[in-house]
Amino acid sequence: MNPIKKNKFSIIFNHDGYVELAEYIENNNFKKILILTDDNSKENCLDIFISSLSATNNQVSNLIDSSLFYYSVKPGENSKNIETSIEVWKFLIDKGFKRSDLIINLGGGMITDLGGFVASTFMRGVKFVNVPTTLLGMVDASIGGKTGIDHREIKNIIGVFEFAKIILIDYRFLNTLTKRQKTAGYAEMIKHSLICEKSEFDMIKKVDSVDEIPHEMIYKSITTKISIVDIDPHESSIRKFLNYGHTLGHAIESYLLGSNTELLHGEAIAIGIVLESYLSYLKTGFDFEQVNDIKRYINKHFSSVKFSDSDIYEIINLLKYDKKNSDDKAMFVLLKDLGEPLFNQVVTAKEIVDAFKFYKD
Ligand SMILES: NC(=O)c1ccc[n+]([C@@H]2O[C@H](COP(=O)([O-])OP(=O)(O)OC[C@H]3O[C@@H](n4cnc5c(N)ncnc54)[C@H](O)[C@@H]3O)[C@@H](O)[C@H]2O)c1
């Protein structure tokens, strides 16, 4: 698979990724390297990662023996917080890490967000590499320079923009993911297909099972994200398109965090996509048949969630914390058509309630 090389970062696939990473480690002469994992990515991916990197050449193999440090955190969104960041900073200080050292984040979006944040703030920034091990991490979280942690019930409220130098995609890591996790990552692929070209959603719809997503389709989803963040890395304009489904999706995710019906990020985004497609119909005249089509396809892959009137009220209330707000108003990305997103769209609370009704029916 062709590498994607940009000024600030490179995305390299499979064996070539290990070769590139080995060269990068050698050329930069890193004295210490931390591999940050969570307990699941440690169990399922660390051996594959180390053996594949060591196999690239002897020099790196020796370096790995002498300079690697490991730190693993508890899996789950609950670890993406300031307490865990402090633990990792403390570990780096205790082990004598310097600004000239390297952090490799081997894990899903939780680890690449957390590790990117820890790296970019430690000693005002050490270099880091992302090795995403979930589908969501591969097509979305590990790419694009957004790092951060949650605070109180607010997702990603603390963070910085900083690009991983290399993003190494090894599709083998998908083999140990649960179907639920793969499906959650697939939500971001669906989102990319809706904001990309008109024909892309038709391609996505051909996928019947998340166990059979062609690697070319994952690659295409990655290129969609790159083509946007490359033009607008700091989200002053078109990067906002990537928030399709996320204004309500994030509020739903935050609202259900810690409850019995807690959702994975991608599952919340899938609901957000249905709601915001309906809002698109209300506000921009997006074709109602397309909205139904999106809802049908999402319902085929994701279980439906019930929201009471008070849930909806609380979710709307949470929109006040959205980072995209302007003049205290929640800003939405809406579709005028497939592949034609519009940003900075305002909707009313009543329209959101109607969208929830549409989702429920
Ligand atoms: N920075 C961004 O641009 C961006 C974009 C989208 C999402 N995100 C963030 O990403 C996070 C969600 O990412 P995620 O869905 O990858 O969640 P995650 O990192 O929590 O991983 C999901 C689960 O899969 C496990 N896991 C990881 N790799 C595995 C493997 N190969 N085999 C078996 N189990 C494995 C993890 O331990 C975890 O239990 C959220 O915090 C979200 O805010 C960030």
The ligand as a Gaussian input file, in Angstrom:
#p B3LYP/6-31G(d) Opt

LIG

0 1
 N       -7.703000      12.568000      18.058000
 C       -8.682000      12.416000      17.206000
 O       -8.715000      13.020000      16.139000
 C       -9.773000      11.431000      17.531000
 C      -10.709000      11.095000      16.557000
 C      -11.672000      10.140000      16.882000
 C      -11.703000       9.573000      18.142000
 N      -10.777000       9.940000      19.058000
 C      -10.757000       9.323000      20.402000
 O      -10.471000       7.938000      20.249000
 C      -10.988000       7.237000      21.365000
 C      -11.714000       6.009000      20.894000
 O      -10.787000       5.193000      20.217000
 P      -10.993000       3.621000      20.125000
 O      -12.352000       3.336000      19.632000
 O       -9.838000       3.091000      19.399000
 O      -11.017000       3.180000      21.663000
 P       -9.921000       2.523000      22.638000
 O       -8.586000       3.058000      22.404000
 O      -10.497000       2.658000      23.994000
 O       -9.900000       0.995000      22.175000
 C      -11.071000       0.246000      22.223000
 C      -10.863000      -1.076000      22.982000
 O      -10.104000      -1.956000      22.162000
 C       -8.991000      -2.440000      22.903000
 N       -7.956000      -2.716000      21.924000
 C       -7.158000      -1.843000      21.287000
 N       -6.485000      -2.454000      20.314000
 C       -6.825000      -3.767000      20.356000
 C       -6.485000      -4.898000      19.579000
 N       -5.700000      -4.795000      18.507000
 N       -7.029000      -6.088000      19.915000
 C       -7.916000      -6.180000      20.947000
 N       -8.301000      -5.136000      21.681000
 C       -7.766000      -3.938000      21.391000
 C       -8.695000      -1.363000      23.911000
 O       -7.992000      -1.850000      25.002000
 C      -10.097000      -0.933000      24.282000
 O      -10.625000      -1.823000      25.222000
 C      -11.892000       8.220000      22.105000
 O      -11.214000       8.660000      23.240000
 C      -12.077000       9.360000      21.119000
 O      -12.292000      10.586000      21.750000
 C       -9.818000      10.847000      18.782000

